[in-house]
Amino acid sequence: MAAADIDAYLAGVPEPKRSTLAALRRSILAVVPDAEECLSYGMPAFKVRGKVVAGFAAFKNHLSYLPHSSQVLTDVGALVDGYTRTKGSLHFAVDEPLPDDLVRSLVDAKLSILGF
């Protein structure tokens, strides 16, 4: 799997979701520029040292940031207040990218959990 897989995934996502997810992709790669881009469970993901540290997906009425660990959302605490979330995902609007500083905190939390 490679960045082309994420390109293909995004190509199948209608606007404005596509642009919003593309912005999230850039934000994740700004934190972990050497991450391996891949698909995990059919959704875009980013691996560091063979471990998935972040992912995202498009759904009918929202977009999701996938930390691949429920502990991440707990660890960032109040930073995710105001967002709908499940045990393993953070939901956000289809036309409003997550702030870069929040993405950094989410990815950093996962890297810390992994001991990186």
C-alpha positions in Angstrom: 0.0 0.0 0.0 1.1 3.5 -0.7 0.1 7.1 -0.9 -1.7 6.2 -4.1 -4.2 4.2 -2.1 -5.1 7.3 -0.2 -5.2 9.3 -3.4 -7.7 6.7 -4.8 -9.8 6.8 -1.6 -10.0 10.6 -1.7 -10.8 10.6 -5.4 -14.0 8.7 -4.6 -15.1 11.2 -1.9 -17.3 14.1 -3.0 -16.6 17.7 -2.2 -16.4 19.3 0.3 -15.4 16.2 2.2 -12.5 15.5 -0.1 -10.9 18.9 0.5 -11.5 18.7 4.2 -9.9 15.2 4.4 -7.0 16.4 2.2 -6.3 19.1 4.7 -6.3 16.6 7.5 -3.9 14.4 5.5 -1.5 17.4 5.2 -1.8 18.1 8.9 -1.0 14.5 9.9 2.0 14.4 7.5 3.2 17.7 9.0 3.5 15.9 12.4 4.9 12.7 11.0 6.4 13.5 7.6 8.0 10.1 7.2 4.9 8.2 8.0 3.9 5.3 5.6 0.6 6.1 4.0 -1.6 3.0 3.7 -5.1 1.7 4.1 -6.2 0.1 7.4 -9.6 -1.6 7.4 -10.2 0.1 4.0 -9.6 3.6 5.4 -6.7 5.9 5.0 -4.1 5.5 7.7 -0.5 6.5 8.6 2.1 4.2 10.1 5.2 5.0 12.0 7.6 2.1 12.6 5.0 -0.3 11.4 2.3 0.9 13.8 -0.8 2.9 12.8 -0.8 6.3 14.5 -3.7 8.0 12.8 -6.4 7.6 10.2 -9.5 9.1 8.8 -12.7 8.3 7.0 -15.7 9.9 5.2 -19.2 9.0 6.2 -22.6 10.2 5.0 -23.1 13.1 7.5 -19.6 13.5 9.0 -15.9 12.9 8.8 -13.9 10.9 11.4 -10.4 11.1 12.7 -9.4 7.7 13.8 -6.7 7.5 16.5 -6.5 3.7 16.5 -6.6 3.8 20.3 -9.4 5.0 22.5 -6.8 6.1 25.0 -5.8 9.0 22.7 -9.2 10.7 23.0 -9.0 10.4 26.8 -5.4 11.6 26.9 -6.1 14.8 25.0 -9.0 15.6 27.3 -10.6 19.0 26.9 -9.0 19.5 23.5 -11.8 17.4 22.0 -14.7 18.9 24.0 -17.3 20.2 21.5 -16.7 17.3 19.1 -18.9 14.2 18.8 -16.9 11.1 19.5 -17.2 7.4 20.0 -14.8 5.2 21.8 -12.5 5.0 18.7 -13.3 8.1 16.6 -13.6 11.8 16.6 -16.3 13.2 14.4 -16.1 16.6 12.6 -17.9 18.6 10.0 -17.6 17.8 6.3 -16.5 21.3 5.5 -14.3 22.3 8.5 -10.9 20.6 8.9 -9.6 19.8 12.3 -7.2 22.5 13.6 -3.6 21.7 13.0 -2.8 22.1 16.7 -5.5 19.5 17.6 -4.1 17.1 15.0 -0.6 17.5 16.4 -1.9 16.8 19.9 -3.8 13.7 18.7 -0.9 12.3 16.8 1.6 13.1 19.6 -0.7 11.4 22.1 -0.7 8.2 20.0 3.1 8.4 19.5 3.5 8.7 23.3 1.2 5.7 23.9 3.5 3.7 21.5 6.6 4.9 23.3 7.9 6.8 20.2 
